Amino acid sequence: MIVWLNGTHGAGKTTTGALVQRLLPDSRVFDAEKVGETLMDITPALPAPGTDNFQHWPPWRPLVVETARRVLDYAGGTLVMPMTVLVEEYWREIADGLAAHRIPVRHFVLHADQDTLRERIAGDTVVGPESPFRLRYLEPYAEAARTWLHAEAEVVDTTRLTPGQAALRIAEAVKG
């Protein structure tokens, strides 16, 4: 099984994902961003996707599916995947690819209101405060949330939850 934690930057996916992993027996965290980083490291560089987002490279999505499938075939259990996917077409490609391999997916969106997201991004000590990259995705997230994303997933509002509380809600939903 895959527990996919979606949402924009600052919603708490990475922190919550690590905590969910501790609450789900036989689970591992798989950060699909590492697949993108691998593509970014190819030299000479792949043709530019027209943005700084590796998700626009066509190989990224099937490589995420194939990597997840291979890891599950090898190790079994559950993969907790904290990864923002805001383009509906990309989500469908990933979800359909996993379904083709009969891998069940529990898709959660970690949501927070815009003011909370801005505060979290401003105070981020890991990526750095006021990250232009992270701030650039606030409106695309809001649009995806309005048009398709929240209808496709179980929404966990993290505005007033600690990461531990959000992780517990997700783990209980998965186990229940």
Disulfide bonds with the S-S distance in Angstrom:
none
